[in-house]
């Protein structure tokens, strides 16, 4: 019987890892609705590996789903709740260590192929969430394992090749979010191996050989990806430049500051998955408008609440600490490296990366002999009750989202989820569209996209003026173009005093010499509208005065 259970578990884990590998190559964020087939597979897998999912993880998932009752974007909360089921399943699948190693080696090969091909074509992408950053973060999981195998396994040459490849991928990522944990991983690896009896001279010799192999490989390649990455991201002059308000480090500090203020303003969270759509209403700095806080932990506090963040940190610290103090320390070190990158990058919004992060944590958890909770008979019964209740809740959530729906689905079923609202707007008569948008605004009171759609569809000048006034009140630092549009409309309606008041307010928030918005819009999304504002707003104000 035990053998059959083992075969079944390996099959389930292999299925989940295959799904993860497919997601790794797809462009999904946790704001996109998960494919029904994927969630169906995940539900089956969760049911089959139910005992391997700890109660603490069920509690973490449940706290996120519970925020739907006060969420500022309830549709997004349901969508992320479905994705997070895959995280739980990946945690359980991570206990199949051989499969997880094979998956990481396959992802390492995919990352090397992708980044080297891009480098050969001159398409380097050293920005958050890029394929370079994701590949570098994934490589951190393998580095401690390969280093340990280099000294302990029967295949030191293969382990050395694996270590060289993983380090090469991490170094050519161009991501300081990868470089920082990499430094600590290398130092801790050297110290731990020395403490376990391996001569320091031998460790240093191996490190020198691996470093020489990396340098030789990078020099042999005509485009030298590591030299290019370090030259762009690791120079002292670049660090000083990026510390400014317009630099990537300075803008990250601003993102974290405004995310922390959201978390302090909403201790129970604004709703799991609500960050992208609600950030515009909570901006502290003009134009620092991202779909991600560049810090998974702060974003968890802001959207899921402080209790959910605390529970996640307890799970992480407990597993990683006990893993570090056990023979599973290379797994713990690799998992810690991957989870550290989530504090600096946008990869927390990628379900594939989060599945790998939870799988690596599951691998550590499976090798720890100390249980997270007491294993008494009452605890076991209670654990089964919670697990079964969690499974029932997951089935109910999936049925609610994927069961066929014909009438008023965007509001009654999908709770104002943006793609559902946009899809329904195209199918219903114009007479019903205003009602749908009103309902969408009620469900998403802090989401700029609802107001923007209503503004695009408004016909009467008075209606447009009212909507623009609402926008600058609810989203004062989102975009200066709304102030200009309102002032021009007030001018057309012969309300010069109103126009002057709006322009002065807008210029106080978006002064013509303001530059910080550039750091918040890497792709220049706001630049054209800001340039229009910078030239036209002062001219109109001078003319009115």
N, C-alpha and C positions, 0 to 999 in steps of 0.2 A: 504493500500500500504506500509506504514511504517513497519507494522508487517511482510509482505512478504520480504521486504528488510532486516530486521533484521534476519529472518530465513535463508535467502540466505547467509548473511555475516557469520553467525555462522557455516553454513555448509562449506563455503570456509575456514574459520579459522581452523575448526576442521580437514579439509583435509591437510592443511599446517602443523599443529601440528603433525598429524600422520606421514607425510613425515619426519619431524624433528626427531621424536622418532625413526623412522626406520634408519635414517642417524646416529643417536647417537650410534647405535649398529654396524654400518658398519665402515669400515676403509677407509675413503675417505679423500684426501687432495685436496686443490684447484688446484693442478697440475694435478689431474686426471680429465678426461672428464666426465661431469655429465651425468647420464643416460638419454636417450632421453625421456622416459616416465615421469621422474621427472620434466624435464624442460617443457614438454608439460602441465603437471598439473600446474606448476608455472605460465606459460603464461596465462592459463585460469583464475587462481586466480587473477593475476595482473589486467587483464581486468575487472574483476568483482569488485575489490576493488580499482580501479584507483583513486578515489577522496581522499582516505586515505593515499596516498603516497605523502609527501610534495615535493615541487619543488626543495628544497635544496638537497634532496636525489637523485632526478633525475639528478641534476647537478653533484653530486658526482659520480654517476654511469657513466654518460656521459664522465666526465673527465678521468675516468679510461679506458673506451673503446677508447677514442680519442688517447691514447698513442700508439695504434696499428700502427699509421703512422710513428713512429720513434722507435718503440720497438726493443730491441735487441733479443727478443723471441716473435715474433708476434703471433705464435700459442698459446703460454701460455696466452697471453693477451686476446685472444678470449675465451679461456676456462674459465678464471677467470671472464670475463664479463658475461658469462652464469651463473656461480655460484652466482654472485652478484645480479642477478635477484631474486634468492631465498631469499637473504637478504632483498630486498625491499618488497617482498611479506610477509616475516615474520614480518617486521615492521608494516605493515597494520594489520596482524592477531593479533599482540600484543594488539590491542585495545579491544579485547575480553578478559577481565580481568579474568573472571571465568575459561575460557579455558586455559589461560596461567598458572594460579595457579594449575589447575589439571595436566597440562603437567609437571610443575616443581616438583610436588609431585611424579608423576610417575618416573621422572628422578632421584629424590632423592632416591626412593626405589631401582631403578636399580643400582645407584651408591653404596648404602650401601650393596646390595647383592654382587656386583662385588668385591668391595674392601675387604669386610669381608671374602669372599670365597678365594680370593688371599692370604689374611693374614693367614687364616687357613691352606692353603697349603704351606705357607712360601715363597710366590712369591710376595714380596713387590716390588714396582717399583717407587722409589722416584726420577724420572728424568722428564725433560720437556716433555710435551705431553703425559705422561702416563695416564692410566685410573684413577689413584689416583689424579693427578693434575686436570684433566678435571672434575671429580666428585666434588672435593673441590671447584673449581671455580663456578660450577653450584649451589652448596649449598648456596653460598653467596647471591643469589637472594632471597631466602626464609627467611633468618635469620631476616631481619628487619620486614618483613610482619608478621612472626610468633610472634615476640616480641610485635608488636603493637596489634595483635589479642589477645594475652595473657591478655592484660589489657582492651581492648575495646570490645571484642566479647562476645557472650553468651556461648562460648565453650572454656573456659580457659584451661581445662585439655587437650583437643585435641590440642590446640595451643601450650601448653607446651611440649607435646610429639613431635610435629612437630619441635619446636625450638631445643629441645634436639637432635633429629635426624640430623637436618641440621648442628648444631654446631659440633656434633660428626664426621660427614663426612668431614667437613672442617678441623678439627684438625687432623684427621688421614691421611690427604692427604700427609703430609710431604713436602708441598710446601710453601716455603717462599713467593712465589708470591700470595699465598692465605692468609698466616698468616698476612702479612702487611696490606692489606685492611681490614681484619677481625678485627684487633685491632682498626682501625679508625671507623669501622662500630659500634662496641660495644660502644666505647666512645661517638660517636655522638648519638646513640640510647638512651643511658642513659640521656644525656644532653637534647635531644629533648623531651623525655617523662616527665622529670622533669619540663621543661619549659611549657609543656602543662598541668601542674597541678597535676601530679601524685607524691605523696610524695616520696622523695628520699629513705626513710627507706623501703617503699614497693618495690621500684625498686631493691634495694640492696638485700632484702630478696628473691625476685624471682630469681635474678641472682645467689644467693648462692644455692638455691634449684636446679636450672638447673645444676650448676657446680657440685653439689654433685651427681646428677643423672648421669652425664657424667663420673665422677671419679668412681662411683660404677659400672657402666656398663663396663668400661674399665678394672677395677680390676677383675671383674667376668669372663671376657673372658680370656682363658689361654694364648692367644698370645698377649694380651694388645696392640692393634694397635696404640693407641695414645701415650703411653709411648715409644713404639718402634720408632715411627715417630719423636717425640720430642727429643728422645735420639740421633737419627742420624742427625737431621737437625737443632736443636735449641740450642745446647750447645755452650758456648763461644769458646771452643777450635776449634769446627767445623767452626765457623764464621771466626776465624783467619786463619785457614787452607784454607778456600774457597776464602779468599780475595787475595791470591797469584795468580800468572799468571797461575798456574796449577789447581786452584780451580774453582768451578762453578761460583762464583761471579766475580773473576778476568777474566775468559774467556768471561763472558757476557759483561764486560766493553770493552774488545777487540772487541767483535762482534759489539757492539754499535758504537765504534769508527770507525771501517771500514765501517759500514753502513752509518754513518753520512758523511764520506768522499765521498761515492758514491753519496749521495744526494747533496752534495756541488758541486761535479764534474758534475752532471747532474740535474740541477734545474727543468727541466721538466720531470725527471724520466727516467729510463732505459726501461720502459714499464711495465705496470701492470702485475704482475705474473712472472716477469723475475728474481726474486732474486736468486732462487736456481740454475738456470742454468748459471747465469752470475757472481756469487760471486767469483768463482775461478780466474777470470781475475782482480779482484779488491782487492785481499787479501793484508792486511797490516802486518799480522802475519802468519808465516808458520803454516799450518795445521789447522787454525781456520776456518774450512770449514763446514758450516751447510746449511740445506735447508731452514732455517728460521733465521731471525735476533734476535729472542727472544725479539722483541719489534715491535708490529704491527704498531705503529705510525711512528717510524723511517723507517720501511720497506715501509710504504705508501709514505713517502717523497722520498725515494730512487728510488722507482719503478713508482709511480704515479705522483710524482712531489710535490713541496711545496704548490702549489695552492690547490691541492686535499687534502693534509693534513690539511691545514688551514680551508677549508670548513668542513671537518669532525670534527675538533675541535670546530668550531663555532656551529655546530649542537649539539654536545655532551654537551658543556658548557651551551648553551642556554637551552636545554631541562632539564638537571640535575639541573641547578640553579633554574629555575622556578618551577621545580618539588619539590625541597627541600623547597621552600617557599610557598608550597601549601599543602592541605590535602594529596596529593600523595607522601609525603616525604618518606614513607617506600619503595615505588616502586623506587624512585629516588636513595635512598641509596643502595638498592640491585643492581640496574643497574650499579651504579658507582663502586660497588665492582667488578662486573664481568668485566666491561671495564678496570678496573685498572689491573687485572691479565694479560691482553693482552700486557701490557708494560714490562712484565718480562718473559713470557712463549711463547711456540710455538703454542699455541692453536688458534692463529689467522689464521693459515693455515688449520684449520678444518672447513669446511662449516657448520657442525652441531652446533658448538660452536658460530660461527658468526651469524647464524640464531637466536639462542637464545639471543645473545647480542642485535641484532637489534629488536627482539620481545620485550625484556624488555624495550628498549628505546621507542618503539612504545606505550607500556603501559603507560609510563610516559607522552609522548606527548599527548595522548588522554585525559588526565585529566588536561591539562593546558588550561586555558581560554584565554591566550594571544597568538595570532597567530604569527608565525615566520615572516610572511610578511603581508603587508597591505591587508585587505579584501575588497578593493574597487571593483567596477564593472569592471574596466579595469584589475585589478589584477586577478580577477576571470576568465575573458576571456583569459588572458595571461596564467594563470595556466592551464586551460583546453587545450590550444594549446600545451603547453610544455608536459603535461601528455600524450596527444594523440600522439605527436611526439615521446615521449619516448616509448610508447607502440608499435608504428610502427617499431621503431628501434629494439626493443627486438624481435619482430616477424621476422624481417629481419635477425637478428643475428642468431636466432635459425634455420631458414630455410637455411641459408648459411652453418651452421655447420652440420645439420642432414639430409639435402636433399641427396638422394643417389648419389654417385659419382663413376665413373668407371675408369677414366684415369688420371694419374698424380695428384692424389688427395692430396698427402702429401705436395706438393708445391703449386699448384694452389688453392686448397681449404683450406687446414689446415695450410698453411704458415710455413711449417717446424716444425710442432709440433712433438716432439720426438717419441711418440708411433706410430704416423702415418708414420713417416720416417722408423722406424724399421720394421713396418709391411709391408711396400711397398718394402723394400730391400729384403725381403724373397720371393716376388712374381715376381720380374722383372728379366730379364736376366742379367748376370754378366756384359755384355757390357754397360748396362744402369745404373749400380749401381754407377759408378764414377760420372756420370752427376748428379744423384740424390743427392749424398753426397756433390758435389760442390754447388748445389743450397741450400742444407740445411746449408752449411757453410756460404753462402751469407746472408741467412735469420737469422742465429744465429752466428754472427761473434765472440761473446764472450762466446760461450758455449763449454766447454771442451769435452763433449760427442761426438760431431761431429768429432773433431780431433782424439779422441781415436778410433772411429770406422774406420776412414780412415787409422790410423796407423795399426790396426789389419788386414786390408785387403791389405795393401801395400806389394808388392813382392820384388821389386828392392831395394838394400841397399841404393842407392842414394835417392830414394823416401822416404824411412823411415827416413833417415838423415835430409832431408828437413822438414819433418813433425815434427820431434822431435825438430828441431831448432825453428820452429814456436811455438810449445807448450811452450818451456821455455821462449820465448819472450812474448807471450800473457798471459801465466799463470805462472809467475816466481816463485810463492810461493805455488803452488797447491800440488806438490808431488815430492820429491827428486829423485824418481826412474827414471824420464825422463832424468835427468842429467846423471845418471849412464848408461842408455841405449844408450844415444847419445855418451858418452865417449867410451863405449865398441865398438860401431859401427865405430867410428872414428879410434880407434885402429886397428880394423879388416881391415879398408880401408887404413892402413898405413899413418895415419894423426896424429902422436903423439902430435904435438904442439896444434892441435885443441882439442884433448882429454884432454890435461893438462889444457887448457884454460877453458873448460867446467867444469872439476872437481873443479878447484879453484873457479869458479863462484858459483857452486852448494854448495861447502863447506862454502862459505861466507854467503850463505842464509840458509843453513841447516847444522850448525856445529854439529860435532859428540856428543857434550855434551848438545845439545839443548833438553829441556824437555817439553817445552810449548805445543808441539803438542798433548800431552796426554789429555790436557783439552779440546781440540777441537775435539777429537775423542773418545767419551765415550765408544763406542763399539769396539775400536781398529781397525777401518777400515784402517788406514794408518800404523799401527804399524808394520806389517810384512815387508812392503816395506821400511819403515824407518830403521828397523833393518838391512835389506840387504844393504841399503845405508851406514849406519854407519860402517859396517864391510868392505864392498868391496871397497867403494870410496877411503878411505885413502890408502888401499893396492895397488890399481891400480895406484893412483897418485905417490906413492913412487916407484913403479916398472917403470913407464914411465920416471921419473926423473933420 
